[in-house]
């Protein structure tokens, strides 16, 4: 369980100590009920900002004592502590709050509407945490059960009606993928790591190559494998070189180092080089890129190439 404390997500202090609950019948599941930016899936910083936004809306807009939920869960399975165990929530509706804790999944009725498997696991983690730490009973219901609302939305409520099953591990064995290619020749000066730019998307249904025409080929926390193939021109025979994958922060403010390096030696004519990384993990708020270095004395060029990333979330 990835529990994010109130201090860690920058929660405001409640206006007053919430009423204490000794136990509840169980938990009611909620959603935000508005537009949720799909970029939350790729950028965990946006999840943190969204939780703060919800607390501000509840306190400043609704006039509530604190954020109304007992916990909130993002697409990366992080469980943000809201009012927490043994505290009366405010989100279930008048007269209904003492019966159930309230857990909100960060999906809405527009934008990001379907919970990821990681979010579903996180909601189950939150429920089990509230059972363990807050004496929640066994009931798992939707907000609409007993209150006139569409919450928690169609996809999330369908999961609740199924009994809120924890997603099978086998569901994560089928990867998504992104495949990109080079469309313009790129200069390759000596003794300098050059980041490859990709101008073409062959396949990218989840928009991982978000800087289209740029270098990033995977965004956000994921397990992945990578293959990249480049064609280099203008390097004297025997010139040594290297390929690698690198992680950078989503806002380009930091470089987090590289994966294992693949060596190559230039041959006559064009040189074809292949990089393969069978398994690695990309961190939260990071992007994956490919770099090449040649150690000769003359400037060459990258004239062709492609990359494919299989990834699991």
N, C-alpha and C positions, 0 to 999 in steps of 0.2 A: 504493500500500500504506500502510495506517494502522498503523504499528508503535508499540506502547506499551512503552517501556522498563521494566525492573524498578524503577528509581527512580521513574518516573512512576506506576506502580500501587501503590507502597508495599510492594514485596516484602521479606520478611525475608531476612537473609543466610543462605546455606547453612551447615550445620554444618561442612562440610569441602569442599575443592575437588573437584568431581566428576571421575570418571575421564574421560579424553579419548578421543574417537573421531576417527579420521582420516577415515572415510567410512562410509556405510551403503548398504544395498541400496535404500533408499527411505524411505517414511513410512507409518506406520500411523495411521489415523484413529480417534478415541475419542469417547465422550460421557460425561456425568457419572454415568450409571447410577442417578440418583435423581430426586426432584421438583425441577424448575426453575421458578421463579416466572415466569409469563407476562409480568409487568410489566417484565422485563428489556428487552423489545422497545421499551418507551416511556420507559425511564429508564436512561440509560447508567451513572449512578452505581451502580445495582444490579449492573451487569456487573462493575465494578471491585471492589465488595464481594464478589461471588461468587468472583472469582479469588483474592482474599485468603483467603476461607473454604476454598477447595480447598487452597491451600498449607498452611494451618493443619491441616487434616485429614490431609494427607499427612505433615507433619512431626510433629505431636503425636499423631495417632491411629495412623498406620502406622509411625511411628518412622523415616521416611525422612530423607535428608540435606536434601531440598529438595522443592518441588513436583515431581511425577513426570513432567510433560509437558515436551516441548521448547518448545511454544507452546500458547496457548489462544486461541480465536476467539469473539467475541461476535456477537449478531444484527446489529450495526451494522458488521461487517467489520473491526473493530479486532483486530489481532494482538498479543496480550500475550506478551512474551518470558518463557518459563519457564526451563528450563535452557539453552536456546539451542543454536546450532550447535556442533558438535564436543564436546558434553557427553553422557555416557551417560544416557539417560532411565531411569525406574524403573517405567513404567506398562505395558509390553508383556507382562510376565510373566517369571518366572525363566528365564534362559537365552535370552531372546528380545530383550533390550534392545539388544544391540550390533548387531542386524541392521537395525533401523529406528528413525528418530526417531518421536516420539509427538506428535500434534497433536490437541487436544481441542476439539470444538465445544460451546458452552454450551447443549446441549439434554439432556433426560433421558428417563426412562421414564414420567414423569407431568408434568402441567403443560405446559410448553413442550417439545414432542416433535419438532416438525417444523422443520428449519433454514430460515431465511429465505434468499432468493437472495443477500442481502448476506453472510450467514455463509458460504455456499458459496464466494462470491468470496474471502472472507477466508481460508478454508482453502486455497484454491488459491494465494493470495498467500503463505501460510505455507510451503506445500510448495515453491514456487519460491524463496522466501528460503532455505530449508534446502538446496536444491540449489545455489544460488549461493554461500551463505556457509558451508555445512557439508558440501559434497561428498556430498549425498544422491543415491542412484541414482534410477532411473525408476519403481520399484515404488510403487504406491499401494494399500494393503490396509486392511482393517478389523482392529480388535483381535481379533475372533473368528477371523480367519484364522491358525490355529496355536495358539489358546488357547481353552479352553472358557469362553465368556462370550457374553452377548447384545450386548455392546458392538460397534459404536457405535449400536445400536438400528436398528429397521426402516427408517425414512425415510433416515437418513444412510448406512446400509450399502447401500441400493438405489442411491444416488447413487455410492458407491464402486464398486459392481459395474458401473455404466455407464461407468466410466473416469474418474469425478470431473470431468465436463465443467464448464467455466466457464459459468454461466448466460448465455444469449443476451441481448444488450442489448434485443431486442424484447420480452422478458418483462417489462420494466419500463415498457413503453409503455401497459399497461392499468392505470389507477389504481384504488385503492380510494376510497371516499367516505364522508363522514358528513354527515347532513342533520338539522338541529335546528330547533325552533320555540319561540316565546314562548307561555307559557300564562297569565301574569299581568301585569297592567298595572304598568309600572315608572315611578317618578317621574323627571322630567328637569329638575332645577334649572338656572338660568342659569349660564353661564360655568364649567362644571365637566364634565370628561370623565367620562362615566358608562359603566361596563362593563355590557354587556348580559348578562343571565342567560337561560339557555335551559332550559325546563322539560320539553321533549318531544323524544324521539328519533324521527325519522321513519325513519332508517336509520343504523345504527352497528354493523356486525357485528364490527369490531375494537375496540370500546369506547374510542374516542377521546374521547368526551364522558364521561370517567371521573368527573368531579364532577357526576353527573347532577342536573339542576336548578340547576347552576352555570354559570360563564361559559366554561370551557375547551372548545374544539371540535376541537383537534388537539394531540396530545402526542408529543413526541420528534422526532428528526431526520427531516426529510422535505422533498421538493420538493412544492409545492402551488399550487393556484389557489383563489380564494375569491370567492363572491358572497354578499351579504347584502342583504336587503330589510326596511325598517322602516316602520311607520306611526306618525306622531307626531300628537299632539292637544294643543290648548290653546296653540299658539304664534301670536302676532299675525302677520298678513300682513307679509311682508318680513323677518321674523326670519332672520338668517343662521346657518348651522350647518355642522358638519363630521362626517364619518365616517372611521374609520381602523381598522386591525388593529394589535394590539400583541403583543409577545412578553414573557412573564414567565418567571422561573425556576419549575421544577416545584414548589418549596416556597414560592413567593410571596415570596422574600427579595429579589428584584431585578427591576427593569423594564429591558428592553433596547431601549426605543424603539419607534417605530411605522413602519409602511409608509407609502406615499404617501397623502395626505389627499384625500378627496372633499368638495367644498363643495356646499351646497344652500341654498335660500331657501324659507321657509315660504310656502304658498299659503293661500287661504281654505279653511275646513273642515279635514279631515285632510290631512296632508302625507305623501306617499309618497317615500321616499328609497331609492336603490339604490347599493350599493358593489360594485365589481368589481375584483379584483386578479388579473390573468391568470397571473402567475408570480412565485413568491418561494420562499425557503428558510427552514425553521424549524430552529433549532439544537438540538443535543443537550441534553437535560434542560430543554427549554423548552416552554411551552404557548402556544397561539394564542387570542386573544380579540378581540372587536369592541367598539369604543367610539364613542359619539356625544357631541357637544357642541353646545349652542345658545347663541347670544350675545345673547339678548334680556334683558328685565327681569322676565318672568313665568315661573313654573314650569309646564312642560308635562308630557307623559307619553308613554311608548312603549306603545302599546296592542296592537300586533301586529307580527309579523315572523318571518323565517326566515333561515337561513344554510345554505350548502352548501359543503363543502370537498372537492375532488378532490386526492388526494395519492399520491405515488410514493415507495417506499422501495427 
